[in-house]
Amino acid sequence: MNKTLFLWLFVFGLLGSCSFKKDKLPEDSVATINTIAVIIDDQLWKGEVGDSIRNKFASPVLGLPQEEPLFTINQYPVKLFEGFSTDTRNIIIVKKGTENKFEIKENEFTTPQNAFHISGKTALEIIQILEKNSSNIIQKMRKTEISQNQEIFKDSLLDIQKIQKKFNINLLIPSKYEYVMRRRNFIWMKSEIISGNSSLLLYQIPFKRVHANNAVNDIVKTRDSIGKLYIHGSDRGTKMVTEEAYSPYFLETTLAGKKTFETKGTWQMKNDFMSGPFINYAIFDKENNRILVLEGFCYAPSKEKRDLMFELESIIKSIQFIKNPTK
């Protein structure tokens, strides 16, 4: 009797365990920044539809010295997904159907989450839907990933009183960053990583230093002058400059409601062998009669740099200006 009862309990335990395991898709991407789960049948994935998805969402990140994908893509067949849930933040679900359809469902299975449902009567019509909506999908995904990064920062933040006092701004900066240098209108912070480091610069310059009709050249000249003053290698005569062999990527955008010039490119240490990517935001702060510059750059010769630079971008995009600061 006891043996029979034990056997039934064991069987029910196994069934319960199997049922629990089937509740969710593989969670390899749950905690990983810049990852997409693509739910699509293998036949579509291996054809032109899959090529279109890879071309859009795994295209090279602008401004990096080596090619790295915009997002890391994990593909799962539709039959594995149906009836299951997932904690992945970004999902693209692609099917052939009886109608052409594009739908965004926020927090469908977890929070935060973007689920993009795409269906088309033919492969060509699916591709056309992807072409039309890919920019919007990427923008929404990146916004979610930046917000997620910023939430992670909040677990352990750097004391930024020095930044608040000098520049009248708030930033979410992880506590792993340390102050390296402080001058009258300049702050340099650094986070050490294995075989390298990530840096964050803050400085302010007069309005006349950057002109709209010559913005890229003015920004490059400004950052090179900052490199000459403050960013040096271990050997004498070294200084950080903008790599001349590659033209920087330039975009006009908005940060904290203010006109901003975004510049991405590659830096090098003159008279040395060090180099890496940078991202520079020149914010036009009319209320304080200045251009506030926030720049992130990294040195990581043996590592992929996408997520390092994305962390710096997430820090910079957390900026908030302090209204009516106390003098």
N, C-alpha and C positions, 0 to 999 in steps of 0.2 A: 504493500500500500504506500509506504513512504517512498519506495523507489519510483512507483508510478507517478506520484505527486511531484517528485523532484524532476522526472523526465518532462512532464507537462510544463512545469515552470521554466525549465531550461529551453524548451521549444519556443514558448511565448517570449522569453527573453531574447532569443535569436531573432524572431520575427520583428519584435519591437526595435531591436538594434538595426536591422536591415532597413526598416521603414524610416528610422531617423536619418540614416545615411543618405537615403534617396530624396530627402526633403530639399536638398540644396545642390546646386552645381558646384564643381570644384572651386575652392576659395583661394586659388593661388594669387589672384589679383586684388583681393579685398583691401589689403593694407598698402598696396603699391600705388604710388602717385603716377599719373599719366598712363593708365592702363585702360583698355577697352575690351569688353567681352562682346564678340560678334557672334550672334546666333544665326546660322545660315547653313543650309544643306551643303554637303561636300561638292555636289555637282556644280552649284552656283559659285561656291568659293574658289573652285579650281578653274573657273572660266573668266569671262570678261567682267562679270559682276564683282568677283573677288579682286580682280586687277584694279577695278575702279576704287574699291574700298581701300586697298593698300596704297594706291597712288594718292588718295586724299588724306588718309589718316595716319599713314606711316611715311609721309614725305619728309625729307630732311629738314631739321630745325635750322632756321636762318641764324647766321652769326656764329656757328660752331666751327672749329677748325677741321673736324672730321664729321662725316655723315652719321647722324643719329636720328632715329625716327621721332616724329612729333608725338606719337602715342605707341605704346607696346600693345599689340593686338593678340588676344587669345580667342581662337575660333572654336565654336561648339555646334554640332548638328542640331537642327530644330527639334528632332525627336527626343534628344537628351534634355532639352529645355522645357518642353510642354509638360505642365503639371508640376513643375519644380519651381523653387524660388532661388533667389541669389542675392548676395550682399554686395555685389560689384557696383561701384558708383556710376559707371557709364556702360550702357548696353545699347547695341544696335541690333535689332531683330529684323531680318530680311526674309521674306517669303514670296513665292509666287501665289497669286490669288485671283479672284474674279473681278477685282477692281484695283485701280491705281490709288494708292493711299499713303499719306505721310502724317504721322501723329507723334506728338511728344507727350509722354506721361511722366510727371515728376513724382518721385518717391513711391513708385508702383510696388516695389517689393521691400524696400528699406529706405532709410533716410541718412544722408542725402543720396539721391539717385536721379539720373536722367535715363529714361528708357525711350529710345527712338524706334518707332515701328514703321517699317517700310514694306509695302507690298505692291506688286505690279503684275500685269497679265503676261508680260514677256520680260526676258532679261534686258532687252533694250529699254523698256519703260522703267524698269527698276534703276538702271544706270542714269536715265534722265532725271529721276527723282533725287538720286544721290547728287548729281551735278548741281541741281537747283538748290538743294538744302545743305550741302556739306559745310559751307562757310558758317551758317547759323549753328549747325551741330558742333563744329569745332569751337566756336566762340562760347557756346553754353558749357561745353565740357571743360574748357580751360578756366572759365569763371568758377565752376564747381571745384576744380582741383586747387585753384588758388585759395578759395575759402577753406578747403580741407587742410591745406598746408598751414594756414593762419590759425586754425583751431588747434592744430598740433603744437604750434609755437606757444600757445597760451598755457601749456602744461608747465613750462619753465621759462620765464621771460627775463631778459637783461634789464637791470636798472637803467633807465634812460633819462634820468634827471639832467645829466649834462647836455643831452641832445635837446631836451625841452627848453632848458635855459638859454642855450645858444641859438637855436633855430625856431623856437616856438611851434614845434610840431610833436605829434605822437607817432610812434612806430611800434609794430610788434616784432621784436628782435629776440631770437632764442638766446638763452643764457650761455650757450656754448661760445658765443662771440665775445671777444674781449677788446677793450680799448687799447689801440696800439699807439695812436698819436692824436693830440689835441692842440690846435692852434686857434688863432682868433676867429677865423671864418672856415675852419676845416676840422673834420673828425674822421679818423680811420679806425675801423674795427675789423677784426680777423677771427676766423674760426679754423683751427688746425684739423686736418683730416690725414688719413694715411697717405704718405708720399705727396703732400701738398697742402693747400689751404684755400679758403674762400674769404674774400674781402668785401667790405662795404664802405664806401666813401660818401661823406656829406660835406658840401661846401656851397657858399653863395657868392654870386658875382653880380656886377651891375648890369642893368638892362642893355646897355650899349655894347656888351660883349658878344651878343648873338643877334644877328639880323635875319629876318625871315627869308630874304632872297639869297642868303649865303650861309644858311643855318648849319649845314653839315661841316663845311670848312671851319666855321667859327667854333663849333663844338669840339672838333678835333684839335684845333689850336689851343683851346681852353684846357682840355684834358691833358694834352701834351705838356702844357706849362705847369699843371698840377703835378704830373709825373716827374718833371724836372726838379720841382721844389721838394717833393715829399716821398715819392715812391722809388726807392733805389734797391739795387741788388747788393750782394755781400761784397763785391769788388768795387773799388773806387772808379768813378767815371761811368757807372751804370745808371740808367734811368728808364722808367716805363714810358713808352711812346706807342702811338697807334700804328699798327702794321700797315705799311704803305702798299703792299702787294695786293690787298683785298679792299675793295670799296665798301664802306660801312652801309648797312641797311638802315634806312631812315623812314620814320613815320610820324605824322602829327596826330596826337591823341589827346586824351583828357585824364588828369589825375586829380582827385579830390575837388572836382569841379573847375579845375584851372587848365588853361591851354598848356600843352606839354609836347616837347619834341623827344621822341624815342629813337635812340641810335644803338645799333648792335654791330659789333665787329670783333676784330682780333687785336690784342695788344702784344707787344714784345718788349723784352728788356734789352735796351740798346747796349752793345758791347758785352752781351751775355747770351746764354742759350735759352732763357726762360721765355715762355709765351703762353697765351690762353685766350679765352673769349671774354668779352665785357658787354654789359648792357647799361646804357646811360639814359637817364631821364632829366631833361632840363625843364623845370616847371616855372612858368611865368607868374610870379606872385606880385601882382600890381599893388595890393594893399600894403605890402611891405617894401615896395620899390626895389625888387631884387629878382634875380633868377636863382632859384634853389635847385642845385644839382644833386641827385642821388645816383650813385653808380655802384654796380656790383661786378666783380671780376673774380676769376678763379685760376689757380695754378694746380693742375692735376694731370701730369704727363702720362700716367699709367692707368687713368680711370676715364670712364665715360662722363661727360660733363653736362648732359641735358638736365638731369635732376638737380645738380648743384646750382646751375644757373636759374632753374625754375624756383628754387628756394629763395635765391636773392631777389628775383622778380616778385615773389610773393611778399617778401619783407617790404620792398619798396612800395608795392601797391596797397599796403596797409596804412599808408600815410594819412594823417588827419591834421589839419591846421588848427592851432589853439587860438580861439577868438578872445580878443581883449586880454592878452597875457599880462600878468602882473610885472611891473617894472622893478 
